């Protein structure tokens, strides 16, 4: 069956960096985009980043543009979210999703302290 598993979450101080990984299985990874979402306190779940199936196209939420970078490795069926210049308001649960489907990972928690 389709599985997506996030990892790389943790605690970091404001201004720090983290790199999240999304390991996938059970489908042809190279045929689908990958979307990263987050759920932070007081806000609805929001799209953080998206990368096309080829990796040639990306898009970002306004709140993370210029700080986050999404990438993928089709050979290893992985996607990555590099998060720089982290802020306390980035604290939350981060998920990856097979774009266009209801296949989600369970999320990984990021805590940014001031």
Order of alpha helices (4+ residues) and beta strands (2+ residues): beta-beta-beta-beta-beta-beta-beta-beta-beta-beta
